Amino acid sequence: MVSIIWVFLIVAGIVYGFFTGNIETINSSILTNAKSGLDLIMQILPMLVLWSGLMQIAEDSGLLNKFSNLLYPLLSKLFPSLPKDNPALGYVASNIAANAIGLGSAATPFGLKAMQCMQELNEKKDTATDAMITFLILNTSGVTIIPTTIIAMRSSYESLMPTEIIVTSLIATVCSSFFGLLLDYFIRKRKHY
């Protein structure tokens, strides 16, 4: 559905530009924006590759299991239906760590693996479990301590102070996580009664 909306917007913009005599503006804009998009990807890609590689090394070395054991008191409260030895907890912990350092793209594979592990425990395959819903809320609102991707983007556009967003980003993500999890808790409690 989203792809249909994008195609409609692009076609409508081109048709409007053609009828208003701005086709040259559209042509130059397509070439300029394609180049700036590619430049942005090339500036952010090395950072994502580095952190994704470090996370893979941490997973292969067993460091993620240790990290999930360290976070287990908190994770057991958030995900009471998941057993302690379930690999989903390690992936959830990895996802939290990647989101905390602002690497949402690096967090995605861990989130998908966590959901896959949770789906294996799911008795109703067409319905999300409480743990899945809680994880989705936590992943979407994820507390970001250092928004590295945003800082890299701001740096690439020559911001004078690219790190000035750290405090506001931390406040916003802590508030969104807290209220999201609080709402999840009340809805889950109401559903069980």
Backbone as ProteinMPNN parsed JSONL, in Angstrom:
{"seq_chain_A": "MVSIIWVFLIVAGIVYGFFTGNIETINSSILTNAKSGLDLIMQILPMLVLWSGLMQIAEDSGLLNKFSNLLYPLLSKLFPSLPKDNPALGYVASNIAANAIGLGSAATPFGLKAMQCMQELNEKKDTATDAMITFLILNTSGVTIIPTTIIAMRSSYESLMPTEIIVTSLIATVCSSFFGLLLDYFIRKRKHY", "coords_chain_A": {"N_chain_A": [[0.826, -1.198, 0.0], [1.939, 1.248, 0.791], [3.855, 1.574, -1.186], [2.257, 2.07, -3.394], [1.191, 4.544, -2.741], [3.554, 6.106, -2.753], [4.322, 5.872, -5.461], [2.122, 7.12, -6.65], [2.423, 9.768, -5.631], [4.899, 10.499, -6.74], [4.41, 10.31, -9.532], [2.304, 12.162, -9.729], [3.675, 14.501, -9.011], [5.541, 14.711, -11.135], [3.814, 14.955, -13.352], [2.495, 17.334, -12.644], [4.695, 19.08, -12.661], [5.336, 18.945, -15.371], [3.059, 20.1, -16.607], [3.13, 22.659, -15.525], [5.383, 23.7, -16.55], [7.818, 23.213, -15.341], [9.638, 21.175, -15.837], [12.382, 21.018, -16.211], [13.369, 21.685, -13.711], [12.528, 19.482, -12.27], [14.032, 17.453, -13.525], [16.718, 18.248, -12.906], [16.531, 18.173, -10.143], [16.041, 15.453, -9.64], [18.497, 14.295, -10.401], [20.317, 15.655, -8.692], [19.312, 15.073, -6.082], [19.45, 12.29, -6.075], [22.216, 11.9, -6.104], [22.923, 13.16, -3.654], [21.569, 11.506, -1.883], [22.912, 9.079, -2.272], [25.465, 9.856, -1.426], [24.94, 10.325, 1.3], [24.251, 7.723, 2.153], [26.72, 6.473, 1.747], [28.253, 7.742, 3.665], [27.089, 6.958, 6.082], [27.032, 4.201, 5.984], [29.622, 2.884, 6.572], [29.742, 3.142, 9.405], [27.474, 1.702, 10.215], [28.142, -0.847, 9.265], [30.43, -1.376, 10.792], [29.383, -1.409, 13.48], [27.433, -3.404, 13.219], [29.06, -5.581, 12.628], [30.562, -5.716, 15.018], [28.506, -6.374, 16.792], [27.838, -8.882, 15.792], [30.171, -10.297, 16.333], [30.074, -10.143, 19.111], [27.79, -11.678, 19.524], [28.615, -14.204, 18.516], [30.721, -14.784, 20.249], [29.52, -15.209, 22.655], [29.072, -13.145, 24.307], [26.702, -11.729, 24.147], [24.88, -13.449, 25.37], [25.81, -13.3, 27.979], [25.322, -10.627, 28.428], [22.538, -10.632, 28.219], [21.973, -12.223, 30.439], [22.828, -10.492, 32.404], [20.959, -8.478, 32.094], [18.733, -9.909, 32.732], [17.116, -9.74, 35.189], [15.599, -7.394, 34.682], [14.542, -7.968, 32.129], [13.054, -10.258, 32.692], [10.913, -9.231, 34.08], [9.718, -7.66, 32.145], [9.198, -9.528, 30.152], [7.631, -11.924, 31.12], [6.671, -14.368, 30.198], [8.635, -15.621, 28.751], [11.071, -18.169, 28.87], [14.103, -18.415, 30.865], [16.358, -19.45, 29.535], [15.827, -19.047, 26.867], [16.73, -18.174, 23.563], [15.659, -15.84, 22.571], [15.755, -13.835, 24.496], [18.436, -13.061, 24.494], [18.618, -11.939, 21.946], [16.776, -9.88, 22.246], [18.114, -8.356, 24.187], [20.355, -7.639, 22.67], [19.146, -6.112, 20.705], [18.182, -4.023, 22.267], [20.637, -2.947, 23.104], [21.767, -2.134, 20.629], [19.867, -0.239, 19.813], [20.213, 1.566, 21.89], [22.642, 2.751, 21.341], [21.96, 4.13, 19.146], [21.669, 2.827, 16.676], [19.507, 1.912, 14.796], [19.235, 0.508, 12.386], [21.132, -1.517, 12.647], [20.013, -2.808, 14.747], [17.779, -4.028, 13.76], [18.129, -6.738, 12.551], [18.511, -8.268, 14.907], [16.125, -7.805, 16.207], [14.332, -9.055, 14.443], [15.198, -11.716, 14.686], [14.639, -12.132, 17.378], [11.833, -11.929, 17.381], [11.27, -14.137, 15.766], [12.149, -16.259, 17.404], [10.342, -15.919, 19.508], [7.984, -16.436, 18.164], [8.192, -19.166, 17.749], [7.521, -20.156, 20.233], [4.92, -19.483, 20.37], [1.571, -20.399, 20.64], [-0.751, -19.771, 19.242], [-0.424, -19.142, 16.128], [-1.262, -17.098, 14.442], [-1.663, -14.888, 15.978], [-0.284, -12.28, 17.889], [1.827, -12.657, 20.727], [1.848, -11.667, 24.229], [4.492, -11.097, 24.923], [5.61, -10.542, 22.427], [4.233, -8.218, 21.707], [5.021, -6.463, 23.745], [7.762, -6.388, 23.201], [7.723, -5.209, 20.668], [6.785, -2.658, 21.305], [8.878, -1.8, 22.962], [11.01, -1.922, 21.167], [10.218, -0.11, 19.186], [10.052, 2.315, 20.571], [12.519, 2.471, 21.662], [15.048, 3.288, 23.988], [17.439, 5.709, 23.438], [20.66, 6.353, 23.938], [22.965, 7.435, 22.759], [22.491, 8.938, 19.84], [23.745, 7.851, 17.248], [23.409, 7.516, 14.434], [21.816, 9.714, 13.695], [23.506, 11.775, 14.519], [25.635, 11.323, 12.757], [24.327, 11.888, 10.344], [23.715, 14.586, 10.726], [26.3, 15.599, 10.88], [27.19, 15.036, 8.293], [25.757, 16.876, 6.86], [27.012, 19.132, 7.592], [26.498, 20.308, 10.151], [26.882, 22.652, 12.774], [26.906, 21.932, 15.447], [26.599, 18.895, 15.851], [26.111, 17.069, 17.893], [24.375, 18.164, 19.712], [21.832, 17.222, 20.084], [21.712, 15.082, 21.778], [20.851, 15.086, 24.538], [18.121, 15.89, 24.374], [17.174, 13.864, 22.732], [17.59, 11.622, 24.353], [15.851, 12.208, 26.506], [13.375, 12.246, 25.148], [13.21, 9.587, 24.147], [13.343, 8.051, 26.487], [11.006, 8.891, 27.793], [9.055, 8.079, 25.879], [9.469, 5.297, 25.873], [8.935, 4.647, 28.567], [6.209, 5.448, 28.928], [5.005, 3.957, 26.895], [5.544, 1.29, 27.719], [4.245, 1.362, 30.177], [1.567, 1.73, 29.406], [1.256, -0.649, 27.977], [1.523, -2.464, 30.086], [-0.787, -1.894, 31.658], [-2.843, -2.462, 29.823], [-2.354, -5.182, 29.349], [-2.748, -6.206, 31.909], [-5.436, -5.609, 32.284], [-6.537, -7.167, 30.269], [-6.085, -9.747, 31.186], [-7.715, -9.893, 33.359]], "CA_chain_A": [[0.0, 0.0, 0.0], [2.81, 2.427, 0.855], [4.492, 1.737, -2.497], [1.263, 2.677, -4.286], [1.127, 5.967, -2.375], [4.771, 6.759, -3.25], [4.244, 5.957, -6.926], [1.139, 8.163, -6.96], [3.003, 11.083, -5.34], [5.953, 10.786, -7.719], [3.772, 10.551, -10.827], [1.573, 13.435, -9.633], [4.669, 15.579, -9.036], [6.089, 14.824, -12.489], [2.749, 15.481, -14.213], [2.315, 18.742, -12.271], [5.859, 19.807, -13.174], [5.226, 19.01, -16.83], [2.015, 21.052, -16.992], [3.469, 24.017, -15.08], [6.608, 24.133, -17.229], [8.972, 23.054, -14.448], [10.226, 19.858, -16.069], [13.836, 21.14, -16.022], [13.585, 21.645, -12.259], [12.36, 18.085, -11.855], [15.197, 16.704, -14.008], [17.91, 18.572, -12.109], [16.276, 17.723, -8.773], [16.222, 14.003, -9.602], [19.933, 13.999, -10.438], [20.967, 16.193, -7.495], [18.886, 14.338, -4.889], [19.986, 10.931, -6.147], [23.619, 11.981, -5.691], [23.027, 13.454, -2.217], [21.138, 10.298, -1.182], [24.015, 8.122, -2.339], [26.524, 10.369, -0.539], [24.517, 10.083, 2.683], [24.394, 6.286, 2.404], [28.15, 6.148, 1.82], [28.793, 8.271, 4.918], [26.529, 6.231, 7.219], [27.258, 2.771, 5.813], [30.75, 2.324, 7.343], [29.402, 3.065, 10.82], [26.54, 0.583, 10.385], [28.891, -2.093, 9.052], [31.286, -1.563, 11.973], [28.598, -1.811, 14.642], [26.814, -4.706, 12.944], [30.138, -6.561, 12.788], [30.854, -5.858, 16.454], [27.397, -7.096, 17.405], [27.941, -10.274, 15.378], [31.267, -10.861, 17.128], [29.556, -10.297, 20.477], [26.869, -12.818, 19.522], [29.385, -15.436, 18.317], [31.591, -15.036, 21.398], [28.719, -15.486, 23.84], [28.944, -11.921, 25.092], [25.287, -11.352, 24.196], [24.248, -14.263, 26.412], [26.201, -12.712, 29.27], [24.599, -9.363, 28.524], [21.134, -10.938, 28.517], [21.939, -12.674, 31.832], [22.947, -9.281, 33.218], [19.681, -7.771, 31.996], [17.62, -10.821, 32.987], [16.124, -9.25, 36.164], [14.707, -6.447, 34.024], [13.843, -8.647, 31.034], [12.07, -11.205, 33.234], [9.719, -8.439, 34.44], [9.081, -7.206, 30.912], [8.801, -10.693, 29.359], [7.493, -13.036, 32.072], [6.311, -15.632, 29.531], [9.81, -16.215, 28.103], [11.967, -18.872, 29.789], [15.398, -17.769, 31.018], [17.35, -19.939, 28.577], [15.366, -18.833, 25.505], [17.619, -17.264, 22.84], [14.991, -14.563, 22.294], [16.21, -12.826, 25.461], [19.722, -12.546, 24.004], [18.344, -11.063, 20.812], [16.132, -8.681, 22.796], [19.184, -7.579, 24.813], [21.157, -7.081, 21.569], [18.338, -5.078, 20.095], [18.201, -2.889, 23.201], [21.977, -2.347, 23.054], [21.935, -1.438, 19.345], [19.029, 0.96, 19.853], [20.765, 2.506, 22.866], [23.711, 3.535, 20.708], [21.393, 4.831, 18.009], [21.821, 2.097, 15.421], [18.273, 1.194, 14.515], [19.443, -0.427, 11.276], [21.864, -2.673, 13.172], [19.122, -3.473, 15.703], [16.716, -4.74, 13.039], [18.298, -8.196, 12.479], [18.301, -8.858, 16.236], [14.682, -7.759, 16.453], [13.688, -10.104, 13.648], [15.53, -13.012, 15.289], [13.891, -12.223, 18.639], [10.443, -12.234, 17.032], [11.231, -15.507, 15.26], [12.228, -17.141, 18.572], [9.086, -15.809, 20.244], [6.943, -17.086, 17.372], [8.315, -20.612, 17.967], [6.824, -20.461, 21.487], [3.536, -19.037, 20.227], [0.603, -21.461, 20.358], [-1.646, -19.243, 18.205], [0.537, -18.583, 15.168], [-1.779, -15.914, 13.758], [-1.895, -13.849, 16.97], [0.924, -11.899, 18.611], [1.813, -12.92, 22.162], [2.131, -10.49, 25.063], [5.927, -10.804, 24.818], [5.837, -9.919, 21.12], [3.701, -6.854, 21.75], [5.919, -5.687, 24.614], [9.016, -6.167, 22.477], [7.459, -4.242, 19.602], [6.736, -1.334, 21.94], [10.236, -1.484, 23.416], [11.845, -1.717, 19.985], [9.783, 1.104, 18.499], [10.332, 3.511, 21.369], [13.857, 2.216, 22.216], [15.85, 4.334, 24.63], [18.648, 5.998, 22.679], [21.608, 7.127, 24.742], [23.767, 8.189, 21.794], [21.882, 8.759, 18.519], [24.886, 7.925, 16.332], [22.989, 7.689, 13.039], [21.375, 11.11, 13.526], [24.716, 12.603, 14.624], [26.353, 11.17, 11.487], [23.594, 12.625, 9.316], [23.903, 16.018, 10.981], [27.683, 15.905, 10.511], [27.316, 15.008, 6.835], [25.18, 18.118, 6.361], [27.853, 20.192, 8.153], [25.922, 20.96, 11.322], [27.92, 23.206, 13.641], [26.891, 21.176, 16.7], [25.795, 17.705, 15.555], [25.813, 16.284, 19.095], [23.517, 18.897, 20.635], [20.545, 16.55, 20.214], [21.826, 13.902, 22.645], [20.011, 15.204, 25.738], [16.703, 15.878, 23.998], [16.879, 12.523, 22.225], [17.515, 10.739, 25.512], [14.609, 12.515, 27.224], [12.235, 11.82, 24.323], [13.12, 8.124, 24.059], [13.018, 7.524, 27.822], [9.573, 9.141, 28.015], [8.238, 7.234, 25.006], [9.583, 3.911, 26.352], [8.254, 4.529, 29.854], [4.755, 5.506, 28.771], [4.604, 2.811, 26.079], [5.551, 0.089, 28.562], [3.204, 1.539, 31.187], [0.297, 1.452, 28.733], [1.261, -2.088, 27.704], [1.287, -3.143, 31.367], [-2.188, -1.742, 32.048], [-3.692, -3.196, 28.869], [-2.157, -6.612, 29.586], [-3.394, -6.523, 33.185], [-6.889, -5.545, 32.056], [-6.903, -8.298, 29.418], [-6.039, -10.978, 31.96], [-8.784, -9.898, 34.356]], "C_chain_A": [[0.868, 1.259, 0.0], [3.473, 2.665, -0.495], [3.533, 2.383, -3.496], [1.167, 4.179, -4.017], [2.346, 6.709, -2.915], [4.738, 6.91, -4.759], [3.262, 7.059, -7.333], [1.736, 9.551, -6.744], [4.079, 11.462, -6.361], [5.349, 11.118, -9.082], [3.021, 11.883, -10.806], [2.537, 14.619, -9.678], [5.245, 15.804, -10.417], [5.049, 15.42, -13.443], [2.517, 16.964, -13.922], [3.474, 19.588, -12.804], [5.814, 19.967, -14.683], [4.222, 20.08, -17.259], [2.311, 22.482, -16.543], [4.772, 24.518, -15.694], [7.863, 24.015, -16.383], [9.675, 21.708, -14.639], [11.749, 19.89, -15.907], [14.196, 21.079, -14.534], [13.481, 20.218, -11.754], [13.573, 17.267, -12.281], [16.433, 16.976, -13.162], [17.747, 18.106, -10.663], [16.48, 16.224, -8.641], [17.701, 13.664, -9.547], [20.638, 14.46, -9.166], [20.608, 15.385, -6.252], [19.355, 12.894, -4.905], [21.434, 10.915, -5.685], [23.738, 12.24, -4.192], [22.557, 12.26, -1.389], [22.232, 9.251, -1.151], [25.168, 8.566, -1.441], [26.19, 10.106, 0.928], [24.669, 8.609, 3.054], [25.867, 5.925, 2.586], [28.793, 6.695, 3.094], [28.308, 7.479, 6.122], [26.872, 4.745, 7.17], [28.465, 2.233, 6.594], [30.452, 2.179, 8.834], [28.457, 1.889, 11.083], [27.239, -0.753, 10.225], [29.759, -2.392, 10.27], [30.481, -2.079, 13.157], [27.887, -3.142, 14.432], [27.842, -5.818, 13.104], [30.481, -6.795, 14.251], [29.742, -6.619, 17.166], [27.437, -8.576, 17.025], [29.06, -10.983, 16.138], [30.809, -11.1, 18.563], [28.595, -11.478, 20.565], [27.644, -14.137, 19.419], [30.236, -15.786, 19.534], [30.834, -15.364, 22.679], [28.531, -14.272, 24.736], [27.481, -11.48, 25.2], [24.531, -12.172, 25.23], [24.576, -13.724, 27.791], [25.458, -11.404, 29.503], [23.128, -9.612, 28.855], [20.983, -11.472, 29.936], [22.027, -11.487, 32.78], [21.632, -8.51, 33.239], [18.491, -8.631, 32.398], [16.649, -10.332, 34.059], [15.124, -8.264, 35.552], [13.885, -7.143, 32.939], [12.796, -9.634, 31.544], [10.793, -10.49, 33.674], [8.963, -8.002, 33.183], [8.514, -8.367, 30.088], [8.643, -11.914, 30.264], [7.188, -14.38, 31.408], [7.506, -16.309, 28.863], [10.684, -16.925, 29.137], [13.367, -18.254, 29.764], [16.4, -18.203, 29.95], [16.93, -19.734, 27.116], [16.287, -17.843, 24.787], [16.978, -15.916, 22.512], [15.473, -13.477, 23.243], [17.551, -12.233, 25.046], [19.528, -11.59, 22.846], [17.656, -9.777, 21.257], [17.192, -7.772, 23.421], [20.061, -6.919, 23.747], [20.428, -5.938, 20.895], [18.327, -3.825, 20.963], [19.544, -2.175, 23.133], [22.182, -1.565, 21.761], [21.089, -0.174, 19.297], [19.604, 2.004, 20.797], [21.895, 3.334, 22.273], [23.261, 4.13, 19.38], [21.51, 4.139, 16.676], [20.592, 1.251, 15.14], [18.423, 0.18, 13.394], [20.18, -1.673, 11.732], [21.0, -3.459, 14.151], [18.082, -4.34, 15.006], [16.933, -6.251, 12.943], [18.077, -8.896, 13.819], [16.819, -8.859, 16.593], [13.938, -8.836, 15.694], [13.958, -11.492, 14.229], [14.777, -13.205, 16.597], [12.435, -12.584, 18.369], [10.294, -13.666, 16.531], [11.284, -16.508, 16.417], [10.937, -17.104, 19.384], [7.951, -16.5, 19.496], [6.993, -18.608, 17.536], [7.593, -21.05, 19.234], [5.326, -20.172, 21.409], [2.621, -20.207, 19.858], [-0.379, -21.05, 19.271], [-0.773, -18.489, 17.198], [0.049, -17.319, 14.459], [-2.048, -14.74, 14.696], [-0.589, -13.552, 17.707], [0.762, -12.182, 20.103], [2.056, -11.618, 22.909], [3.602, -10.088, 24.95], [6.237, -10.114, 23.495], [5.382, -8.464, 21.117], [4.599, -5.955, 22.601], [7.223, -5.387, 23.892], [8.84, -5.154, 21.361], [7.425, -2.818, 20.164], [8.135, -0.893, 22.342], [11.153, -1.176, 22.236], [11.496, -0.41, 19.282], [10.186, 2.357, 19.255], [11.748, 3.516, 21.918], [14.626, 3.4, 22.753], [17.157, 4.49, 23.866], [19.542, 6.903, 23.516], [22.446, 8.016, 23.832], [23.173, 7.96, 20.403], [22.918, 8.878, 17.399], [24.474, 8.141, 14.876], [22.575, 9.131, 12.776], [22.577, 12.052, 13.606], [25.509, 12.526, 13.327], [25.655, 11.927, 10.369], [23.781, 14.126, 9.492], [25.315, 16.457, 10.607], [27.844, 15.962, 8.997], [26.718, 16.254, 6.197], [25.819, 19.343, 7.01], [27.183, 20.998, 9.255], [27.056, 21.477, 12.206], [28.026, 22.448, 14.958], [26.053, 19.908, 16.503], [25.399, 16.9, 16.787], [24.862, 16.986, 20.056], [22.156, 18.226, 20.854], [20.57, 15.383, 21.194], [20.863, 13.974, 23.823], [18.528, 15.143, 25.385], [16.28, 14.512, 23.457], [16.727, 11.529, 23.37], [16.204, 10.96, 26.276], [13.398, 11.994, 26.447], [12.098, 10.3, 24.301], [12.834, 7.481, 25.41], [11.533, 7.707, 28.103], [8.711, 8.23, 27.152], [8.297, 5.776, 25.454], [8.791, 3.717, 27.64], [6.742, 4.488, 29.669], [4.232, 4.372, 27.891], [4.526, 1.536, 26.898], [4.49, 0.169, 29.656], [1.826, 1.231, 30.594], [0.171, -0.038, 28.429], [0.942, -2.878, 28.975], [-0.194, -3.077, 31.754], [-3.127, -2.495, 31.107], [-3.573, -4.698, 29.103], [-2.853, -7.043, 30.871], [-4.906, -6.548, 33.017], [-7.356, -6.758, 31.238], [-6.961, -9.591, 30.204], [-7.098, -11.045, 33.049], [-10.073, -9.875, 33.685]], "O_chain_A": [[0.57, 2.222, -0.706], [3.639, 3.81, -0.913], [3.959, 3.16, -4.351], [1.072, 4.982, -4.946], [2.215, 7.801, -3.468], [5.089, 7.967, -5.283], [3.536, 7.835, -8.248], [1.571, 10.426, -7.593], [4.154, 12.613, -6.792], [5.739, 12.101, -9.712], [3.096, 12.649, -11.767], [2.246, 15.63, -10.316], [5.423, 16.947, -10.839], [5.373, 16.291, -14.25], [2.361, 17.761, -14.848], [3.261, 20.679, -13.333], [6.21, 21.005, -15.214], [4.496, 20.87, -18.162], [1.786, 23.427, -17.132], [5.217, 25.627, -15.398], [8.871, 24.656, -16.682], [10.246, 21.169, -13.692], [12.344, 18.889, -15.508], [15.208, 20.49, -14.155], [14.263, 19.797, -10.902], [14.093, 16.474, -11.495], [17.121, 16.043, -12.746], [18.718, 17.689, -10.032], [17.032, 15.762, -7.642], [18.119, 12.837, -8.737], [21.469, 13.733, -8.621], [21.484, 15.047, -5.456], [19.633, 12.328, -3.848], [21.84, 10.014, -4.952], [24.559, 11.614, -3.523], [23.087, 12.02, -0.304], [22.457, 8.608, -0.125], [25.781, 7.737, -0.768], [27.058, 9.71, 1.705], [25.156, 8.284, 4.137], [26.215, 5.155, 3.482], [29.795, 6.146, 3.552], [29.047, 7.339, 7.097], [26.988, 4.103, 8.213], [28.333, 1.192, 7.237], [30.864, 1.2, 9.456], [28.624, 1.165, 12.064], [26.96, -1.694, 10.968], [29.816, -3.533, 10.728], [30.854, -3.078, 13.772], [27.755, -3.926, 15.371], [27.535, -6.877, 13.651], [30.668, -7.935, 14.676], [30.016, -7.427, 18.053], [27.105, -9.433, 17.844], [28.909, -12.138, 16.538], [31.119, -12.133, 19.158], [28.585, -12.198, 21.563], [27.358, -15.081, 20.156], [30.449, -16.965, 19.819], [31.44, -15.753, 23.677], [27.909, -14.36, 25.794], [27.069, -10.925, 26.219], [23.637, -11.653, 25.897], [23.716, -13.694, 28.672], [25.023, -11.107, 30.615], [22.539, -8.898, 29.667], [19.969, -11.208, 30.582], [21.383, -11.471, 33.829], [21.24, -7.958, 34.267], [17.359, -8.149, 32.408], [15.442, -10.487, 33.874], [13.936, -8.303, 35.874], [12.676, -6.933, 32.84], [11.763, -9.828, 30.903], [9.711, -11.078, 33.645], [7.733, -7.978, 33.16], [7.493, -8.224, 29.416], [9.443, -12.845, 30.181], [7.429, -15.428, 32.008], [7.399, -17.463, 28.448], [11.006, -16.343, 30.173], [13.769, -17.648, 28.771], [17.214, -17.391, 29.508], [17.62, -20.208, 26.214], [16.595, -16.784, 25.334], [17.684, -14.954, 22.207], [15.589, -12.318, 22.845], [17.782, -11.037, 25.225], [20.188, -10.554, 22.766], [17.92, -8.707, 20.709], [17.174, -6.56, 23.21], [20.466, -5.767, 23.904], [21.027, -4.918, 20.556], [18.447, -2.708, 20.461], [19.596, -0.945, 23.107], [22.712, -0.454, 21.788], [21.542, 0.854, 18.795], [19.495, 3.202, 20.535], [22.088, 4.488, 22.656], [24.084, 4.581, 18.583], [21.456, 4.796, 15.636], [20.633, 0.025, 15.236], [17.812, -0.888, 13.436], [19.889, -2.772, 11.259], [21.23, -4.65, 14.362], [17.56, -5.283, 15.6], [16.0, -7.002, 13.228], [17.519, -9.992, 13.862], [16.322, -9.802, 17.208], [13.023, -9.462, 16.229], [13.067, -12.34, 14.266], [14.326, -14.31, 16.898], [11.868, -13.442, 19.045], [9.306, -14.334, 16.836], [10.549, -17.496, 16.414], [10.487, -18.132, 19.89], [7.059, -17.082, 20.114], [5.957, -19.27, 17.471], [7.106, -22.177, 19.315], [4.562, -20.573, 22.287], [2.869, -20.917, 18.883], [-0.797, -21.882, 18.466], [-0.431, -17.326, 17.413], [0.857, -16.553, 13.933], [-2.591, -13.719, 14.276], [0.128, -14.472, 18.102], [-0.31, -11.971, 20.67], [2.42, -10.602, 22.317], [3.929, -8.902, 24.89], [7.05, -9.191, 23.457], [6.066, -7.59, 20.586], [4.897, -4.824, 22.218], [7.733, -4.269, 23.958], [9.721, -4.325, 21.133], [7.972, -1.892, 19.566], [8.532, 0.246, 22.096], [11.98, -0.266, 22.309], [12.386, 0.314, 18.834], [10.61, 3.345, 18.655], [12.144, 4.477, 22.578], [14.831, 4.393, 22.055], [17.893, 3.523, 23.672], [19.22, 8.065, 23.767], [22.619, 9.205, 24.1], [23.342, 6.877, 19.843], [22.961, 9.883, 16.689], [25.141, 8.886, 14.158], [22.941, 9.708, 11.752], [22.66, 13.019, 12.848], [26.005, 13.544, 12.843], [26.316, 12.544, 9.533], [23.984, 14.851, 8.518], [25.511, 17.553, 10.08], [28.545, 16.827, 8.474], [27.13, 16.648, 5.106], [25.259, 20.44, 6.988], [27.288, 22.224, 9.29], [28.076, 20.806, 12.363], [29.114, 22.334, 15.524], [24.906, 19.859, 16.948], [24.446, 16.123, 16.731], [24.571, 16.447, 21.123], [21.406, 18.641, 21.738], [19.536, 14.752, 21.416], [20.132, 13.018, 24.079], [17.765, 14.423, 26.029], [15.16, 14.061, 23.698], [15.828, 10.689, 23.35], [15.529, 9.999, 26.645], [12.504, 11.375, 27.023], [10.99, 9.779, 24.423], [12.148, 6.461, 25.47], [10.873, 6.791, 28.593], [7.733, 7.664, 27.642], [7.279, 5.083, 25.419], [8.062, 2.736, 27.784], [6.072, 3.598, 30.192], [3.129, 3.877, 28.119], [3.559, 0.783, 26.789], [3.9, -0.848, 30.021], [1.017, 0.546, 31.219], [-0.899, -0.621, 28.604], [0.18, -3.844, 28.937], [-0.784, -4.089, 32.134], [-4.101, -3.099, 31.557], [-4.575, -5.413, 29.06], [-3.472, -8.106, 30.925], [-5.577, -7.427, 33.559], [-8.432, -7.304, 31.483], [-7.799, -10.447, 29.922], [-7.358, -12.113, 33.603], [-11.113, -9.875, 34.344]]}, "name": "protein", "num_of_chains": 1, "seq": "MVSIIWVFLIVAGIVYGFFTGNIETINSSILTNAKSGLDLIMQILPMLVLWSGLMQIAEDSGLLNKFSNLLYPLLSKLFPSLPKDNPALGYVASNIAANAIGLGSAATPFGLKAMQCMQELNEKKDTATDAMITFLILNTSGVTIIPTTIIAMRSSYESLMPTEIIVTSLIATVCSSFFGLLLDYFIRKRKHY"}
